[in-house]
């Protein structure tokens, strides 16, 4: 089982998705932000807007990062949302805190106050 599927638990919510009643092609517009592809993306988002499992779908999409319209968002919108989330998490750390991924910390070395690795 993939990490995403393991962390997300059951994906049975997908069976209740409004998209199951629509043409699957609708949710995979060509990579363009104007013209027919933009209208297709908006039509797919309209289906998502009425969906009872939209929150589950969006949570899944933010973790798995699949192609197409999921949870009422495009891949570009999900990438931007993830960047915002990572920025918020990074800014929530206090300035004096050294990340667990720091080479010195990973090696088990203590870092004296006022110094960085």
C-alpha positions as CSV (number, residue, x, y, z in Angstrom):
1,X,0.0,0.0,0.0
2,X,1.4,3.4,-0.9
3,X,2.3,5.9,1.8
4,X,-0.6,8.2,0.7
5,X,-3.2,5.5,0.8
6,X,-2.0,4.3,4.2
7,X,-2.1,7.8,5.6
8,X,-5.4,8.6,4.0
9,X,-7.1,5.4,5.2
10,X,-10.0,4.1,3.2
11,X,-10.8,5.8,-0.1
12,X,-14.4,4.5,-0.1
13,X,-15.6,8.2,-0.1
14,X,-14.7,8.2,-3.8
15,X,-17.8,6.1,-4.4
16,X,-20.0,9.0,-3.3
17,X,-18.3,11.6,-5.5
18,X,-20.5,13.7,-7.8
19,X,-17.9,13.1,-10.5
20,X,-18.9,9.5,-10.8
21,X,-22.0,10.7,-12.6
22,X,-20.0,12.9,-15.1
23,X,-17.8,12.2,-18.0
24,X,-14.3,11.5,-16.6
25,X,-12.7,13.5,-19.5
26,X,-14.3,16.6,-18.0
27,X,-11.9,16.5,-15.1
28,X,-8.7,16.3,-17.2
29,X,-8.5,19.4,-19.3
30,X,-5.5,20.0,-21.4
31,X,-2.8,22.1,-19.8
32,X,-4.0,25.6,-20.7
33,X,-5.5,28.4,-18.7
34,X,-7.6,30.0,-21.4
35,X,-10.1,29.0,-24.0
36,X,-11.8,25.7,-24.1
37,X,-9.6,24.1,-21.4
38,X,-10.4,26.9,-18.9
39,X,-14.1,26.4,-19.6
40,X,-13.7,22.7,-19.2
41,X,-12.0,23.2,-15.8
42,X,-14.7,25.6,-14.7
43,X,-17.4,23.0,-15.6
44,X,-15.5,20.3,-13.7
45,X,-15.2,22.6,-10.7
46,X,-19.0,23.3,-10.8
47,X,-19.5,19.5,-10.4
48,X,-17.2,19.5,-7.4
49,X,-19.0,22.5,-5.9
50,X,-22.1,20.3,-5.5
51,X,-20.2,17.3,-4.2
52,X,-20.8,15.9,-0.7
53,X,-17.2,14.5,-0.5
54,X,-15.4,17.6,-1.8
55,X,-13.4,18.0,1.5
56,X,-12.2,14.4,1.4
57,X,-11.3,14.7,-2.2
58,X,-9.3,17.9,-1.7
59,X,-7.5,16.5,1.3
60,X,-6.6,13.4,-0.8
61,X,-5.5,15.6,-3.7
62,X,-3.3,17.9,-1.5
63,X,-1.4,14.8,-0.4
64,X,-1.3,12.6,-3.6
65,X,-1.1,15.5,-6.0
66,X,-2.8,13.7,-8.9
67,X,-3.4,15.3,-12.3
68,X,-6.8,16.8,-13.2
69,X,-9.5,18.5,-11.2
70,X,-9.8,17.1,-7.7
71,X,-11.7,18.7,-4.8
72,X,-12.6,21.6,-7.1
73,X,-9.0,22.6,-7.7
74,X,-6.5,22.3,-10.5
75,X,-3.0,20.9,-10.0
76,X,-1.6,24.5,-10.1
77,X,-4.0,25.6,-7.4
78,X,-3.1,22.6,-5.2
79,X,0.6,23.3,-5.7
80,X,0.0,27.0,-4.6
81,X,-2.0,25.8,-1.6
82,X,0.8,23.4,-0.5
83,X,3.4,26.2,-0.8
84,X,1.2,28.4,1.4
85,X,0.8,25.7,3.9
86,X,4.6,25.0,4.0
87,X,5.3,28.7,4.4
88,X,2.9,29.0,7.3
89,X,4.4,25.9,9.0
90,X,7.9,27.4,8.5
91,X,7.0,30.8,9.9
92,X,5.3,29.1,12.9
93,X,8.7,27.8,14.0
94,X,10.5,30.1,16.3
95,X,13.6,31.8,14.8
96,X,16.0,30.2,17.3
97,X,14.7,26.6,16.6
98,X,17.0,24.4,14.6
99,X,15.2,22.0,12.3
100,X,15.4,18.3,12.9
101,X,16.8,17.9,9.4
102,X,19.8,20.0,10.4
103,X,23.0,18.0,9.7
104,X,24.4,18.5,13.2
105,X,21.2,17.5,14.9
106,X,20.8,14.4,12.6
107,X,24.3,13.4,13.7
108,X,23.4,13.7,17.3
109,X,25.6,16.8,17.9
110,X,24.5,19.5,20.3
111,X,24.5,23.0,18.8
112,X,25.5,25.7,21.3
113,X,23.0,28.6,21.8
114,X,23.5,31.4,19.3
115,X,25.1,29.1,16.7
116,X,23.6,27.4,13.7
117,X,24.7,24.2,12.0
